[in-house]
Amino acid sequence: MKVRYVDPEVAVATLEQALEKVEAAEPGMTASTGLTRGQKRFFIGLLVVVVVSLVVVPKVAGATLMTLLTLLYVATIWHRLRLVRRSLRADPAVHVSDEDARAVPEHLLPVYTVLVPAYGEPEVLGGLIGSLSRLEYPSHLLDVKLLLEEDDEVTIARAIEIQTDLPVEVLLVPAGEPRTKPRALDYGLQFARGELVTIYDAEDHPEPLQLRRAVVAFRRSAPEVACLQARLSFYGGSTNLLSKWFTAEYTTWFNLYLPGLVDSGAPVPLGGTSNHFSASALREVGGWDPWNVTEDCDLGLRLQRRGYTVGLVDSVTMEEPNTDIVNWVKQRSRWYKGYLQTFLVAMRKPRAVVRDLGWSGFAELVLFVGCTPLLAVLNLWFWSLSLVWVTLHAAFVQSLYPGAAYHLALAVWAFGNLAVIYVSLVTVRVARRPDLLVACLLSPLYWVLMSVAAVRAAIQLVTDPSHWEKTAHGLGGGGEEYDEGPVADSSNAHA
């Protein structure tokens, strides 16, 4: 592969300009500064009110707090069931047949930029290049940028070793902070030649017609569609119980939740890969926030606040599942931390969010982005209360749930948990993956891991907000070659 050596001073200046564009697109609305002064005052004031209330009127304050959190749980569960119902009634993904994808004449295809950020993962580059080589797209219209950190000598050396006819250009990202994926993407965007831009992670294996499907899907979509998200699934998704949980969760996410969000016009938290953008829209919003560790979620929100919409294209990219618990917790902590960052940045100007998204969009943002990590953190507290009550029948637990509040909490505990498991079982049927049935029935154990990751994310949000915990790839031995195994069926509308 060819390495493009940019003069160091020019490279640094280019990167600085890229980061300035992110800030200039909406001043003061990046995750670089953490909580604003107003937000700090709000949270400190809220904490003071809660603590004082618990000291002065502990029973009333405790019961009120538990009731409010229970109602939040009700709203979140109802919202997710509503998304599942919408997705099962109508699949909003744009379906492009193989024949239609291949029918577009070469001279009508646009230049397509493929950005691939990678760091410290030489073991998966061979599989990546082999997968990209199988894309059915004219090579002279492909603009593939492999984005490597300039001090990642091992990965750079491996990239130079690989022989390929694919036009891959290696761009070396100048060293600096924050060392994140979105920072590398912002740098790569400055050199992109394509009318359309997509992102693949280094371990990804997109299906060969994905780019052509996306081209046709954009032409069938409304002008305001700025991004089409492809679905993600896993190769080797049955390696162990953790990989089965992960596969079932992804299948639920991309086959039930995201279609429901798209169909309702809600803000869509994009996946970190296989999202296909209009380059002009991407540049208009400044690219990615380099300080946000879930840059995809943030970007989806910013696009929609600018009046663009996000859609789905019926195409699947296979990824490597996480098979190691420690590695999984680190990755999930980063995702949860990024969701919290995205939500808190948006809440710097809540009235502007309501203006841009409407009250329904604002509510969807709260319930799907804000509540996902928040309730995962609180789960440990609620489970602890339940354990104390069952084992000790402690009076203080009973005092937290007087009268109707107790019955509401009991209903949420019973029917809420069953509802979430039911959604997992719907996923098994939609995806035609009976091999995931036992994992779905055991999913409450997976929720414990989620809570651990969420607590860790909350701590890191305070101590190290922009730290990017790298997910190790190649753990399953599928870096260079892989066996797809069963792929989630995306045609879920009439399942």
C-alpha positions in Angstrom: 0.0 0.0 0.0 1.1 3.6 -0.7 1.8 5.8 2.2 1.1 9.5 1.6 3.7 11.5 3.5 2.4 15.0 4.2 4.8 17.7 5.4 4.6 17.6 9.2 3.8 21.3 9.5 1.2 21.1 6.8 -0.3 18.0 8.4 -0.6 19.6 11.8 -2.1 22.8 10.3 -4.6 20.6 8.3 -5.6 18.8 11.5 -6.0 22.0 13.4 -8.2 23.4 10.7 -10.3 20.3 10.7 -10.9 20.6 14.5 -11.7 24.3 14.2 -14.4 23.4 11.7 -16.1 21.2 14.3 -16.2 24.0 16.8 -17.2 26.6 14.2 -20.2 24.6 13.0 -21.9 25.2 16.4 -19.7 27.1 18.8 -19.6 25.8 22.4 -21.3 22.5 21.5 -18.4 20.0 21.6 -17.4 17.7 24.4 -14.0 19.4 24.8 -15.1 21.5 27.8 -17.1 19.0 29.8 -19.9 20.5 31.9 -20.7 24.1 31.5 -20.8 26.5 34.5 -24.6 26.5 34.3 -24.7 22.7 34.3 -22.4 22.4 37.2 -24.6 24.8 39.2 -27.7 22.8 38.2 -26.2 19.5 39.3 -24.7 20.8 42.5 -28.1 22.5 43.3 -30.0 19.3 42.6 -27.6 17.3 44.8 -28.0 19.8 47.6 -31.8 19.7 47.4 -31.8 15.8 47.4 -29.4 15.5 50.3 -31.1 18.2 52.4 -34.5 16.6 51.7 -33.3 13.2 52.6 -32.0 14.6 55.9 -35.0 16.7 56.8 -37.9 14.6 55.5 -36.2 11.2 54.6 -39.3 9.2 54.1 -41.1 11.7 51.8 -37.9 12.5 49.9 -36.9 8.9 49.5 -40.4 7.8 48.3 -40.6 10.7 45.9 -37.2 10.0 44.4 -38.0 6.3 44.0 -41.4 7.0 42.4 -39.9 9.5 39.9 -37.2 7.0 38.9 -39.8 4.2 38.6 -41.9 6.5 36.3 -38.7 7.1 34.2 -38.3 3.3 33.9 -41.9 3.0 32.8 -41.4 5.7 30.1 -38.2 4.1 28.8 -39.7 0.6 28.6 -42.8 1.9 26.9 -40.7 3.8 24.4 -38.7 0.8 23.4 -41.7 -1.4 23.0 -43.2 1.3 20.9 -40.1 1.3 18.7 -40.3 -2.5 18.3 -43.9 -2.3 17.3 -43.2 0.4 14.7 -40.3 -1.6 13.2 -42.4 -4.7 12.9 -45.2 -2.9 11.2 -43.1 -1.2 8.6 -39.4 -1.5 7.8 -38.1 1.9 6.7 -34.8 0.6 5.3 -34.3 1.2 1.6 -34.1 -2.2 -0.1 -32.0 -2.4 -3.3 -31.9 -5.7 -5.1 -28.7 -7.1 -6.5 -29.9 -6.5 -10.0 -30.7 -2.8 -9.3 -27.4 -2.3 -7.6 -25.4 -3.7 -10.5 -27.5 -1.9 -13.1 -26.1 1.6 -12.5 -23.7 2.3 -15.3 -20.1 3.0 -14.3 -20.1 6.5 -15.6 -23.1 7.4 -13.3 -21.4 6.2 -10.2 -19.8 8.9 -7.9 -16.3 8.8 -6.4 -16.7 7.0 -3.1 -14.4 7.8 -0.1 -13.9 5.0 2.3 -12.3 6.1 5.6 -10.7 3.3 7.7 -9.3 4.5 11.1 -7.0 1.9 12.7 -4.7 1.9 15.7 -2.5 -0.8 17.0 -4.2 -3.6 15.1 -1.8 -5.0 12.4 -3.3 -8.5 12.8 -6.6 -7.5 11.1 -5.3 -5.5 8.2 -5.1 -8.4 5.8 -8.7 -9.4 6.3 -9.8 -5.8 5.9 -8.0 -5.3 2.6 -9.3 -8.6 1.3 -12.8 -7.6 2.3 -12.5 -4.2 0.6 -11.1 -5.8 -2.5 -14.3 -7.8 -2.8 -16.4 -4.6 -3.0 -18.2 -4.5 -6.4 -17.3 -0.9 -7.2 -15.0 0.5 -10.0 -11.5 0.8 -8.5 -10.8 4.1 -10.2 -13.9 5.5 -8.4 -12.7 4.3 -4.9 -10.9 6.7 -2.6 -9.8 4.5 0.2 -8.0 6.2 3.1 -6.4 4.0 5.8 -5.9 6.4 8.7 -3.0 5.4 11.0 -1.4 7.3 13.9 2.1 8.5 12.8 3.7 6.7 15.8 1.9 3.4 15.3 5.0 1.8 13.7 3.8 -1.8 13.9 0.6 -1.2 12.0 2.3 1.1 9.5 4.9 -1.6 8.8 2.1 -4.2 8.3 0.2 -1.9 5.9 3.3 -1.4 3.8 3.8 -5.1 3.5 0.4 -5.8 2.1 0.3 -6.1 -1.7 -3.0 -5.2 -3.2 -4.4 -3.8 -6.5 -6.9 -1.8 -4.4 -6.2 2.0 -4.5 -5.5 2.4 -0.8 -3.7 5.5 0.5 -2.2 5.4 4.0 -2.6 8.7 5.8 -0.5 9.3 8.9 -2.4 11.3 11.5 -0.2 13.7 13.4 0.3 12.8 17.1 -1.6 14.7 19.6 -4.6 14.7 21.9 -7.3 13.7 22.1 -6.2 10.4 20.5 -9.6 9.3 19.3 -11.2 7.8 16.3 -13.2 10.9 15.4 -10.0 13.0 15.4 -8.5 10.6 12.8 -11.7 10.8 10.8 -11.7 14.6 10.8 -8.1 14.5 9.4 -9.0 12.0 6.7 -12.1 14.0 5.7 -9.8 16.9 4.6 -8.3 14.7 2.0 -11.5 12.9 0.9 -12.3 13.2 -2.9 -15.7 11.4 -2.8 -19.2 12.7 -3.2 -20.2 10.0 -0.8 -18.2 9.0 2.3 -18.4 5.8 4.4 -16.6 4.6 7.5 -15.4 1.0 8.1 -13.5 -0.2 11.2 -10.4 -2.3 10.6 -12.1 -5.6 11.5 -15.2 -5.0 9.2 -16.3 -7.2 6.3 -19.0 -5.3 4.4 -21.1 -7.2 1.9 -19.7 -6.6 -1.7 -22.6 -4.6 -3.1 -22.9 -2.2 -0.1 -21.5 0.8 -1.8 -23.6 0.3 -4.9 -26.7 -0.2 -2.8 -26.0 3.0 -0.9 -25.7 5.0 -4.2 -29.0 3.7 -5.4 -30.6 4.2 -2.0 -29.5 7.8 -1.8 -31.0 8.5 -5.3 -34.3 6.9 -4.1 -34.3 9.0 -0.9 -35.4 12.5 -0.2 -32.8 15.3 -0.7 -32.6 15.9 3.1 -31.3 12.4 3.8 -27.7 13.0 4.7 -26.8 9.5 6.0 -27.8 5.9 5.4 -26.9 3.5 8.1 -26.2 -0.2 7.1 -26.9 -2.9 9.5 -24.2 -4.6 11.6 -23.9 -8.2 12.6 -21.1 -10.5 13.7 -19.0 -13.3 12.3 -18.2 -15.8 15.0 -21.2 -14.6 17.0 -21.6 -18.0 18.7 -18.1 -18.3 20.1 -19.2 -18.1 23.7 -22.1 -16.8 25.8 -20.9 -13.2 25.8 -20.6 -13.2 22.0 -24.2 -14.6 21.7 -25.5 -11.8 24.0 -23.6 -9.2 22.0 -25.0 -10.6 18.7 -28.5 -10.7 20.0 -28.2 -7.1 21.3 -26.8 -5.9 18.0 -29.6 -7.7 16.1 -32.2 -6.0 18.3 -30.5 -2.6 17.9 -30.3 -2.7 14.1 -33.4 -4.7 13.3 -35.9 -3.3 15.8 -34.7 -0.2 17.6 -33.1 1.8 14.8 -35.9 1.1 12.3 -38.4 2.3 14.9 -36.4 5.5 15.5 -36.1 6.2 11.7 -39.8 5.5 11.1 -40.8 7.9 13.9 -38.4 10.6 12.8 -36.5 10.6 16.1 -32.8 11.4 16.5 -30.8 8.3 15.4 -27.6 7.4 17.3 -25.5 6.1 14.4 -23.3 3.1 14.6 -19.6 3.7 14.5 -19.2 2.0 11.1 -21.0 1.4 7.8 -22.7 4.7 7.9 -22.8 6.3 4.4 -22.8 10.1 4.2 -23.3 12.9 1.8 -19.9 14.5 1.9 -21.4 18.0 1.6 -23.7 17.5 4.6 -20.9 16.0 6.6 -18.7 19.0 5.9 -21.5 21.4 6.7 -21.8 20.1 10.2 -18.0 20.2 10.6 -17.4 16.4 10.7 -17.0 14.5 14.0 -16.5 15.8 17.5 -13.0 14.6 18.3 -13.6 14.9 22.1 -16.7 12.7 22.0 -15.9 9.0 22.5 -19.2 8.0 20.9 -18.8 10.4 17.9 -21.4 8.5 15.8 -24.3 9.1 18.2 -23.3 12.8 18.5 -23.0 13.2 14.7 -26.4 11.7 14.0 -28.0 14.2 16.4 -26.1 17.2 14.9 -27.2 16.2 11.4 -30.8 16.0 12.4 -30.6 19.3 14.3 -29.5 20.9 11.0 -32.6 19.7 9.2 -31.1 16.5 7.7 -32.5 13.0 8.2 -31.0 9.6 8.7 -32.2 6.5 6.9 -31.3 2.8 6.7 -30.0 0.9 3.7 -30.7 -2.9 3.7 -27.1 -4.1 3.7 -25.1 -5.9 6.3 -21.5 -5.4 7.5 -20.0 -8.3 9.5 -17.9 -7.3 12.5 -15.9 -9.3 15.1 -17.8 -9.8 18.3 -16.3 -9.1 21.7 -15.5 -12.5 23.3 -13.6 -11.2 26.3 -15.4 -9.7 29.3 -12.8 -7.2 30.3 -12.5 -6.0 26.7 -16.3 -5.8 26.4 -16.6 -3.8 29.6 -14.0 -1.3 28.3 -15.8 -0.9 25.0 -19.2 -0.6 26.6 -17.9 1.9 29.1 -16.7 4.1 26.2 -20.1 3.9 24.5 -22.0 4.8 27.6 -19.6 7.6 28.4 -20.1 9.0 24.8 -23.9 8.8 25.2 -23.6 10.8 28.4 -21.3 13.3 26.6 -23.7 13.7 23.7 -26.7 14.2 26.0 -25.0 16.7 28.3 -23.6 18.7 25.3 -27.1 18.9 23.8 -28.6 19.9 27.2 -26.3 23.0 27.2 -29.1 24.6 25.1 -32.2 22.6 25.7 -34.5 25.2 24.2 -32.5 25.0 21.0 -32.9 21.2 21.0 -36.7 21.6 21.3 -36.7 24.2 18.6 -34.7 21.9 16.2 -36.3 18.5 17.1 -39.7 19.4 18.5 -41.0 18.2 21.9 -41.3 14.6 20.6 -37.7 14.5 19.3 -36.5 16.0 22.6 -38.4 13.3 24.5 -36.9 10.6 22.3 -33.4 12.0 22.9 -33.9 11.9 26.7 -35.4 8.4 26.7 -33.0 6.7 24.2 -29.7 8.5 24.6 -29.9 10.0 28.1 -31.7 7.1 29.8 -29.7 4.3 28.3 -26.6 4.8 30.5 -28.4 6.4 33.4 -30.8 3.5 34.0 -27.9 1.0 33.5 -26.1 2.8 36.4 -29.2 2.8 38.6 -29.9 -0.9 38.0 -27.3 -1.8 40.5 -29.0 0.4 43.1 -32.4 -1.1 42.5 -31.1 -4.7 42.4 -29.3 -4.0 45.7 -32.6 -2.7 47.3 -34.4 -5.8 46.0 -31.8 -8.1 47.5 -31.9 -6.3 50.9 -35.7 -6.5 50.9 -35.8 -10.2 50.0 -33.1 -11.2 52.5 -33.6 -8.8 55.4 -37.1 -7.3 54.9 -35.5 -4.0 55.9 -38.0 -1.4 57.0 -36.2 1.4 55.1 -36.8 -0.3 51.8 -40.5 -0.6 52.5 -40.6 3.1 53.4 -39.3 4.0 49.9 -42.3 2.5 48.3 -45.5 3.4 50.1 -48.9 2.5 48.9 -49.4 2.8 45.1 -45.6 3.4 44.6 -45.0 -0.2 45.8 -47.4 -1.7 43.3 -46.0 0.4 40.5 -42.5 -0.6 41.3 -43.5 -4.3 41.5 -45.3 -4.1 38.1 -42.2 -2.5 36.6 -39.9 -5.1 38.1 -42.1 -8.0 36.9 -43.5 -6.8 33.5 -40.6 -4.6 32.6 -38.0 -7.4 32.9 -40.3 -9.7 31.0 -40.9 -7.1 28.3 -37.1 -6.7 27.7 -36.7 -10.5 27.6 -39.7 -10.7 25.2 -38.0 -8.2 22.9 -34.9 -10.5 22.9 -37.1 -13.4 21.9 -38.7 -11.3 19.1 -35.2 -10.7 17.9 -34.5 -14.4 17.7 -37.6 -14.9 15.6 -37.0 -11.8 13.4 -33.3 -12.8 12.8 -34.1 -16.5 12.4 -31.4 -17.2 15.0 -32.6 -20.1 17.2 -29.0 -20.5 18.3 -29.4 -17.3 20.4 -32.5 -18.5 22.3 -30.7 -19.7 25.4 -28.6 -16.5 25.5 -31.7 -14.3 25.3 -33.3 -16.2 28.2 -30.2 -15.6 30.3 -29.9 -12.0 29.3 -30.5 -10.7 32.9 -26.9 -11.8 33.5 -25.8 -9.6 30.6 -27.6 -6.6 32.2 -25.3 -7.0 35.2 -22.3 -6.5 32.9 -24.0 -3.4 31.4 -24.5 -1.9 34.8 -20.8 -2.4 35.7 -19.8 -0.8 32.4 -22.2 2.1 33.0 -20.9 2.8 36.5 -17.4 2.8 35.1 -18.5 5.2 32.4 -20.0 7.6 34.9 -16.7 7.6 36.8 -14.6 8.2 33.7 -16.9 11.0 32.6 -15.6 12.9 35.6 -12.0 11.7 35.8 -11.1 11.2 32.1 -13.9 12.3 29.7 -12.1 12.1 26.4 -10.0 9.0 27.0 -10.5 6.5 24.2 -10.2 2.9 25.5 -9.1 0.9 22.5 -11.1 -2.3 21.8 -8.7 -5.1 21.0 -9.5 -7.0 17.8 -8.5 -10.3 16.4 -9.2 -12.1 19.7 -11.4 -14.6 18.0 -8.8 -15.4 15.4 -10.9 -14.0 12.6 -8.6 -11.1 11.7 -7.3 -12.3 8.3 -10.1 -14.7 7.3 -13.5 -15.5 8.7 -16.5 -17.7 8.4 -19.7 -15.5 8.3 -21.9 -18.1 9.8 -25.6 -17.2 10.1 -26.4 -13.6 9.3 -29.3 -11.7 10.8 -32.1 -11.5 8.4 -32.9 -7.8 7.9 -36.3 -8.3 6.3 -38.1 -7.9 9.5 -41.2 -6.0 8.4 -43.4 -9.1 8.0 -41.6 -11.5 10.4 
